C-alpha cells in the first residue's frame, strides 16, 4: 500500500483516497464505456491494447505511399485508422470535444511506442504541425502541440514550438474529398520563422493523423528549404 505524508502526524492512503473519489465520481472508458480502474485514464486496458500496432514492413509501405521516400526519412504511426478504433475515439474527443488533457496522454503513448520502433538519439527537436491563430482561438489549443508535449516528456526531445507558423487560414483537411484537393488546400500554408534555429538539425514532425501526407509534406518542404538535415513524421493514426 502506498502512503503519502500530509504534513501532519497522520497519513492517508493515496489508493484509498482515489477509490473514494472514484466511488463518488466514477470514470468510464471513453471508447467502450466500461468502468475505469483508479490507476487508468481515458481508455481501459482492453481498448488501449486492442489494436495491433503497425510493424516495420507496414511502416515502410506507408512511408512510400505517403511520401515516396522524398523529404521524410522515416515515419511512424501507432495504428491504422478505422472507425471502431479506440485511438480514433480519443482523437475525436481531443479535436472536437474539448478534451485537451487527452493530448498529453496520447503523446506519452506515442512517445513510448516510438522509442520501440526507431532510434531517437539523433533527433534534435520536435515540431508540432502549427494551427492558424484563428483556429487556435476557435478550438482553444493546438492538438499537435499537446501530443508533442507528451512525446517530449517521455523522450526528452525538446519542442521548437514557433519555428514554423501557419501563414494562412485553410479549410479543415477532412472537408476536402480528394488527394489533389487536400494538396491544393494546404499548399503554401506554412512558413519557417527563423531558419537559423533549424539549420542542420534532425527534426520530428508531429500531427494527430496522417491521411494523404499533404500537411506533413508542406511543413517538410519549408523545413528543408530552411536547411534542416533529416525529417521524421509521426502521428497517432494513419489512414
Secondary structure, 3 states (H helix, E strand, C coil): CCEEECCCCCEEEHHHHHHHHHHHCCCECCCCCCECCCCCCCCCHHHHCCCCCCCHHHHHHHHHHHHCCCCCCEEEEEEECCCCCHHHHHHHHHHHCCCCHHHHHHHHHHHHHHHHHCCCCCCCEEEECCCCHHHHHHHCCCHHHHHHHHHHHHHCCEECCCCEEECCCCCCHHHCCCHHHHHHHHCCCEEECCHHHCCCCCEEEECCEECCCHHHHHHHHHHHHCCCCCEEEEEEEEC
